[in-house]
Amino acid sequence: MDASVGTAETRAVVGELLRRIGEGDPGRIAALYAERVDWRLDWPEEEHGRAATPWIRHRATRDDVAAHFREVAEGHVPEEARTEVERILVDGDDAVVLGEIRQTARSTGRAYRARFALHLTVADGLVTRHHVYEDSLAVARAFEAEKER
């Protein structure tokens, strides 16, 4: 396949994914992912399973993807959520989305900002890789109970 064809398809899928994430429907977001997905988050391994941030864990399936976006929505105040995408870099089947999220933790009322890089891979019109690198310390602090701080 011509690399420009892969790049065009990747750019289109990533654009649609970002649009659907903005709409907030977990099922429609997950429909853009392959049945099996390589999903990773940049988060210390010993911190996985934190009750305050259940969405911060590795995933493997399309159903897991839908659950992720449901859990993110449940953990945050939707009216105070903002995402700024600064740049989308595409090379063949791979894309990197750079930006910043602004959220407010529902459980504590604390607002936070976190820079992120999202590495996606697209194959046959579906996302097969979703690796997030973010300021996990900012997220963790927003969800910490007062006694932990």
C-alpha positions as CSV (number, residue, x, y, z in Angstrom):
1,M,0.0,0.0,0.0
2,D,1.2,3.5,-0.8
3,A,2.2,5.3,2.5
4,S,0.1,8.3,1.5
5,V,-3.0,6.1,1.5
6,G,-2.3,4.8,5.0
7,T,-1.6,8.4,6.2
8,A,-4.9,9.7,4.7
9,E,-6.9,6.8,6.3
10,T,-5.1,7.3,9.6
11,R,-5.8,11.0,9.6
12,A,-9.5,10.5,8.8
13,V,-9.9,7.8,11.6
14,V,-8.1,10.0,14.1
15,G,-10.2,13.0,13.2
16,E,-13.4,11.0,13.6
17,L,-12.2,9.5,16.9
18,L,-11.5,12.9,18.3
19,R,-14.9,14.1,17.2
20,R,-16.6,11.2,18.9
21,I,-14.6,11.6,22.1
22,G,-15.9,15.2,22.1
23,E,-19.5,14.0,21.7
24,G,-19.0,11.7,24.7
25,D,-20.8,8.5,23.6
26,P,-18.7,5.6,24.8
27,G,-20.3,3.1,22.5
28,R,-19.7,5.2,19.4
29,I,-16.1,5.9,20.5
30,A,-15.5,2.2,21.0
31,A,-16.9,1.3,17.6
32,L,-13.8,2.9,16.1
33,Y,-11.5,0.4,17.8
34,A,-10.6,-3.1,16.7
35,E,-12.0,-6.0,18.7
36,R,-8.6,-6.5,20.3
37,V,-6.6,-3.3,21.1
38,D,-3.1,-2.6,22.5
39,W,-4.1,-0.1,25.2
40,R,-1.6,1.3,27.6
41,L,-1.5,4.2,30.0
42,D,1.6,5.9,31.4
43,W,0.9,5.3,35.0
44,P,3.0,3.7,37.8
45,E,2.2,-0.1,37.9
46,E,1.7,-0.1,41.6
47,E,-1.0,2.5,41.3
48,H,-3.3,0.5,39.0
49,G,-6.6,-0.3,40.6
50,R,-6.9,2.9,42.6
51,A,-10.5,3.2,43.6
52,A,-10.5,6.9,42.9
53,T,-9.4,6.5,39.3
54,P,-10.7,3.1,38.0
55,W,-10.3,4.1,34.3
56,I,-6.5,4.3,34.7
57,R,-5.6,0.8,33.8
58,H,-4.6,-1.3,30.7
59,R,-7.4,-2.5,28.4
60,A,-7.6,-5.2,25.7
61,T,-11.0,-5.2,24.0
62,R,-13.5,-2.9,22.3
63,D,-15.8,-3.4,25.3
64,D,-13.0,-2.3,27.6
65,V,-12.7,0.9,25.6
66,A,-16.3,1.7,26.1
67,A,-15.9,1.0,29.8
68,H,-12.9,3.4,29.9
69,F,-14.9,6.3,28.5
70,R,-17.9,5.6,30.8
71,E,-15.6,5.6,33.8
72,V,-13.8,8.8,32.8
73,A,-17.2,10.5,32.4
74,E,-18.4,9.2,35.8
75,G,-15.2,10.5,37.5
76,H,-15.4,14.0,36.2
77,V,-17.6,17.1,36.1
78,P,-18.7,17.2,32.4
79,E,-19.5,20.9,32.3
80,E,-15.9,21.7,33.3
81,A,-14.1,19.3,30.9
82,R,-12.0,20.8,28.1
83,T,-9.4,19.3,25.8
84,E,-7.1,21.3,23.6
85,V,-5.5,19.4,20.7
86,E,-2.4,21.3,19.7
87,R,-1.1,19.1,17.0
88,I,-1.8,15.8,15.2
89,L,1.2,14.2,13.6
90,V,0.6,11.3,11.1
91,D,3.1,8.9,9.6
92,G,1.5,6.0,7.7
93,D,-0.6,3.9,10.1
94,D,0.6,5.9,13.2
95,A,-0.6,9.2,14.7
96,V,0.4,11.2,17.7
97,V,-2.0,13.7,19.2
98,L,-0.5,16.3,21.4
99,G,-2.5,18.5,23.8
100,E,-3.8,19.3,27.2
101,I,-6.9,18.2,29.1
102,R,-8.6,20.3,31.8
103,Q,-10.9,18.3,34.1
104,T,-12.5,18.6,37.5
105,A,-12.6,15.5,39.7
106,R,-16.1,14.8,40.7
107,S,-15.2,13.2,44.1
108,T,-13.0,16.1,45.3
109,G,-14.1,19.1,43.3
110,R,-10.4,19.8,42.4
111,A,-9.6,21.0,38.9
112,Y,-6.5,19.9,37.1
113,R,-4.7,20.3,33.9
114,A,-2.6,17.6,32.3
115,R,-0.5,17.6,29.2
116,F,-0.7,14.5,27.1
117,A,0.6,12.6,24.0
118,L,-1.7,10.0,22.5
119,H,-0.1,7.4,20.2
120,L,-2.6,5.7,18.0
121,T,-2.2,3.1,15.3
122,V,-4.9,2.5,12.6
123,A,-5.4,-0.7,10.6
124,D,-8.3,-1.4,8.3
125,G,-10.1,1.7,9.4
126,L,-9.9,0.8,13.2
127,V,-7.7,1.9,16.0
128,T,-5.5,-1.0,17.1
129,R,-3.1,0.8,19.4
130,H,-4.0,3.5,22.1
131,H,-1.0,4.5,24.3
132,V,-1.4,7.6,26.5
133,Y,1.4,9.5,28.1
134,E,0.1,12.1,30.5
135,D,0.9,14.0,33.6
136,S,-0.4,11.3,35.9
137,L,0.8,13.2,39.0
138,A,-1.7,16.0,38.2
139,V,-4.5,13.5,37.8
140,A,-3.6,11.6,41.0
141,R,-3.4,14.8,43.1
142,A,-6.8,15.9,41.9
143,F,-8.4,12.7,43.2
144,E,-6.4,12.3,46.4
145,A,-8.3,12.4,49.7
146,E,-7.4,15.3,52.0
147,K,-5.6,12.9,54.4
148,E,-3.3,11.7,51.6
149,R,-2.2,15.2,50.6
